[in-house]
Amino acid sequence: MLLLKLSAEDLLALHARRRMVSHLAARWWYFRGSDASITERTAWAESLISLASDLVAADRGNVEMVVECAATLDEFDRPNPRLVDVVLVGRHPHLGRPSVQLVELKRWSTVTRIEQATADLVHVPDFGDKKHPALQLRECYEAFTGDRGPFQGLEFECGGFAYLHNATDDSVRPLLGVDAPTGAYARVYTADRRARLLDDLRESFAAVGGASEAETMLRSMGLRNTPLLDAMNWSRGDDTVFTLRGRQKEVADQIMGTAAQVLPDPERPALVPDERRVIFLVTGGAGTGKSAIGLQIKAELEGQGRTVKYASGSRAFNAAIQEHVGYGDKEFKESFAYFSSFVDTPVPPLDVLICDEAHRLRDHSTNQYWTPEEREKWGKEQQVDELLDASRLTVFFLDEGQSVRPKEVGTVELIKDAADRYDAVLREYDLREQFRCGGSGAYIHWVRAVLGVTDEVPELWRPDGLMHVEVADTPEELEQIIRTEAAAGASARMVAGYCWPWSEPIGDEKRLEADVRIGDWHRPWNAKSTSFCADRVPPSDIWSVHANGLGQIGCVYTAQGLEWDWCGVIMGEDMVRRGDTWVFRRGKERKESPDSDIKRVDVPGSFDPKVKPASVDDEAFARLVRQAYHVLFTRASRATVLYSTDKETRAYLKKLVGQVEIRGLRPTWRNLPREARPPHLPRANGKRHRKQRKSSGAHPRLF
């Protein structure tokens, strides 16, 4: 947990826009489930600004301030999590290593002694009897510098101090006496000692740096999650490099423990396992780590000699993993399947079947490539039953909020009903903390309110140093931003609502038609093809990861389950803002000319064939369009650039996003510290198959 991560200079800039306290309050509510008190809000407004101002005065404005930070990686497993008011992070001016100061901020102006013999306990008017701030810091200091602290395994300098900016030495004399606690965390500064504080800040931190060290800390805490495909690629498919935390680790451990109970032991075949069928149902929103858990347990189960398959209803997700990670490893690729792959029950059944994106389950399996004989034979049972028949232990990962097609039937109730029919043991888990979108729960919360996924009134976006959002005035501006970041080394793509006709590749050379047309700006959708098209444009299933995919526009069906550092999202006129409500529209097409097969927009709106009037009513149409944009808005791990073709909607988004801070709060790839720019691993030469590369040494551990 953390509420805010910004440099001192950027925190003051945010406060100048009167957005800091409201942002912190929103983050507090997200993590604590309650409103921040007036006392807490006042402390943020006064104490944080005093500390930030002093850092700037000491010429240490680049030092990062991490507000309300958890003391250890797994702090929320504790009944009473240890939080540090502020963690100052920078680089030591002499030792060249990370330097950290843990800060306890106090608005106390007067302190009196309670016991003559010790200053451990003091009385504070309006606040009551309190521990000496050093004692409050000691436990956090010991946890922070221990084996489970954010800088585990790294050499770093660490100290701590209490800052009573409203007090004088005389008014808080009991805190400063010879009988006060001592230690690296026990310094106390008052307004009288401000000059000493500035000197000590200069001795603790270099004038430059801070962002790199803060990024290292965020990664080790799991708040900067490695993009899914990059993490898999570093692991070469043999293991994973995901850091499972808290509830994620608990779920993975439960699945592995259950597998040991109900599956035969390959090393002890005479041992009779528990014969009961077990179903795990793991729910959670986008970015809560469902796929990370699935891929982790897949690797561990395979390492034990179990037969495991990883199934999904997403062609783009499976193909991206196979293409981007699997290389020429046939066995690895075949371990990934589709929900429709199990109409014939495996003999013998699999040990474990992992079903990711189970919200995309269909009522019955179907496949456009089945022969008439196969259609007659297959797809007669419910698809969920086919999946349960395929293995002894089944794991479903599900997010009902990401269902974007009318025939997708995967719900919690569907799984529960199936468990009852099979007399199976059902174990349910819910994942709450999310790691997509830079770990910014505030951004996810904001997107859901803006799009009307929740009933909350959307508020002005409050930058948090984890996720960035801005609104472009033109599609040209959006594309320039995305291409600039991609050229600098970031992963980036453009996506759009399904608001234009979508042409098949034209002619023998398979040229793409520029269907997405906004004024004079014309771009093609990603290719409707299973092979490369003209100009080495990649097929749709690997558009998301291929270097040549940047020039095409993706949609929800080719983006779902994937992520990039920067994502440009074009809202079409299927969802427009009118007054205080969203209006949803269906589009109508026309031929470009009587003798042409090319279609153009006649009436702006949705052109998604999956949500035609014959398929869904108006209420379902609105829900599916809304959820599609929710998916598109949450594909970025660092920055989302929005553009709407509708002027009124664009103005509405601009009002909610507010002024964009170019420095500090805009994470352009070139401005990020090196630690925040892990190398992405695009496919080379446009080849679809290549032998797996051999490792030349140990791979770096990515968090």
Secondary structure, DSSP 4 states (H G I P E B T S, - for coil): --SEEEEHHHHHHHHHTT-HHHHHHHHHHHHHSSPPPHHHHHHIIIIIHHHHHHHHHTT-TTSEEEEEEESSTTGGGSSS--EEEEEEEEE-TTT-SEEEEEEEEE-----EESSTT-SSEEEETTTEEEE-HHHHHHHHHHHHTSTTSTTTTS--EEEEEEEETT--TGGGGGGTSTTS--STT-EEEEGGGHHHHHHHHHHHS-SS--HHHHHHHHHHTTSSPPPHHHHHHHHTTTS------HHHHHHHHHHHHHHHHHS-BTTBTTSPPP---EEEEEEE-TTSSHHHHHHHHHHHHHHTT--EEEEES-HHHHHHHIIIIITT-HHHHHTEEEGGGGSSPPSSPEEEEEEESGGG-BSB---TT--HHHHHHSS-SBHHHHHHHTEEEEEEEE-GGG--STTB---HHHHHHHHHHTT-EEEEEEE----SGGG-HHHHHHHHHHTTSSSSPP------SS-EEEE-SSHHHHHHHHHHHHHHT--EEEEE-S-S--PPPBTTTTBPP--EEETTEEEPBSBS-SS-BGGGBPBGGGTTTBGGGTTSEE-HHHHTT--EEEEEEEE-TTEEEETTEEEE-B-EEEESSTT---EEEEE-SB--GGG-TTT--HHHHHHHHHHHHHHHHT-EEEEEEEEESSHHHHHHHHHHH-PPPSSSSS--GGGS-GGG-PPP-PBSTT-S--PPPPPSSPPPPP-
